[in-house]
Each structure stands twice: as structure tokens, then as C-alpha cells.
């Protein structure tokens, strides 16, 4: 339900404090407090209570309405300074307020009833998870936080072709999303395109686990009469990649492609990965088991994936992973859903914000 924002404006205020821009996010609301820059004498102070479920457009409208009341009383130089500041803070706010993408799949307390209470030792241990996930440049983590019975066991895995900055972002998003979706539940797992995060109060290390599992697929099918040939090609790719992935040491990850023709005339791109704590035989067994799900979910589908706690397999007819030496590069389309709309890159937004802030400082000194 979209609740309206509330504006509270107080007239005749002269504020000389440094700039303060606070963005406090809670489950139900976001509180944004905006003050002036040093030396600006504003005639309005506006406090916005913005409901998370409402749109950002509503926030922008109310934000600009309040700021117009201030701008009309300034000379031209200070107007430029103030507008630059407003735009910069808005872009920073926009870049940090994008909603997290949805998981491909997630589970909370699958087959389990363990819960924790607020301010408990388990929650305190769980609260330290984000800092542990960024403590080193690693694509795989398996560690414990705290002592029994409040120990939090964690497994985190980034896809083998994902760079470290994207890996850290994905794991951070996963932690935030799981804490939101699985409130007060001791066992959680979530899969994004680029990473998987799992935590539990039970032992989860060095064991192949197939449950819970999930699958997703492309709704489009290959043409009639070519289903059997296509399915055979997918299975052949899985067999090839599971052997390559299972023999990995630092990471158990493999990608590849195969051309089908002439009747189908498609290239299948595939990826197989296991958590590196598995042995070669465990990885092979886990990935081989994903083939049991393929007829159930993905018969003749031009894209699909099977997700397990210890491994995953995915295939598409357009490349969805970064090119490796073993792959030919004829196709450049990136398949699969993305959490960021095309054409929007947050680093570029931040660059614009910095330029505007520098511009504001320049005019302030003139």
C-alpha cells in the first residue's frame, strides 16, 4: 500500500551548521533529513518521512517542492550553489536507494523450526556476518561465528567468473535480503545470478547437500521435432563440465559452449560449479544429480538452471558468463535477469554527483 509522505516546514530559520545528509532505512520507512550548507541562510527546514513502499517519484516531488521555497530568496550565485548541492545529494540518494534484486530462489528454515530472538547472542553473531564477508579477496567463504549453541555457520560462494567488487556487492546484497526475508530464522539460503549465501546453526561444511533445491527456466522452447537433439546436447555439456569442475582445486568452476546444427542452428552456453570444500567425487555426484531435475523443469527449454546448496548448473542460448580461454566469443548478449536496469550504472551516477559537488564548491568560493 502506497502511503503519502508528510512534509513539516518551519519558516524563518537561519542555519549555519555543516551539511548533513542522512538516509536511515528501516523496515517500514525511510527518514531523510536535509539541512543547508555552511553559510546559507535558509527560510525553510523540511523533514520528509518517506514510506519505502511508495515510489521515488513521490519523494522527488516533495523534495523539490520544499527546496523551491528556499531558492526563491537567494541571489543567483547562491542559487547555483544550492541547486548543485540538491542535485548531487539527490543522485547520491538515488544510487543508494535502488531496491535489491530478487533472488533466483531462497529458503528460510527449510525442514527446520529453529528461530532466534531479537538481541540474542545468535543475532549478535549474525550481525557480524557482513564484515566477515569483506575481510579478504575471496570468492568462497566457509567459517563459523561464535560458539555453540549460538554458532553461525556460513558458506558463501561467488561465481568463478565474477570480479571481486561484484562478488562483494552480491554477497552484501544477499545478506541484507536474507535478513529481510528470513527474519529471526536460523537457517537461510539465497541464490543470485552471481553468488550464493547460506547460514545455519547446524553443521554445513565439507558435506554435499542437495536440499533445498530449486530450478528456473526460460519459457521458450526449441522448435518441435528438435527437443530430443537439444536435450542431448545440454546433457552432453553437463557431463563435460562436471568433469572439468570437479577436478578444480582453488575453485570448482567450468564454462563452455557447443554448437548444434544444422536443424536447430543454436549455440548452447553452460556453466557448472561446486563449492570448493567438496571432494572431486562429491562435486561430480552433486552436478550429476542436477540432470535428474532437467527433464522435470527444462525439457526443450532454451534456458534453465538447477540450484543446490553445494552445486549449480545453468545453460542458455546466449552467453551469460564472462569469456574464458576455453570459450569462443561469437555471441556478446548477456542472458538472464539483472538487478540493475539496462543503461544505468551507479558508478556513473556517483561521478555526476562528485562533479556537481565540485561545481558547488567552486561557485561558493567565487
ABEGO torsion letter per residue (X at the ends): XBBBBBBBBBBGBBBABBBBBBBBBBAABBBBBBBBBBGBBBABBBBBBBBAABBAAAAAAAAAAAAAAAAAABBAAAAAAAAAAAAAAAAAAAAAABBBBBBABBBBGBGBABBBBBGBAAAAAAAAAAAAAAABBBABBBBBBEBOAABBBBBBBBBAABBAAAAAAAAAAAAAAAAAABBGBABBBBBBAABBBBBBABBABGBBBAOBBBBBBBABBBBBGAAAAAAAAAAAAAAAAAAAAAABAABBBBBBBBBBOAAAGBBBBBBBBBBAABBAAAAAAAAAAAAAAAAAAABGBABBBBBBAABBBBBBABBABBBBAABBAABABBBEBBABBBGBBAAAAAAAAAAAAAAAAAAAAX
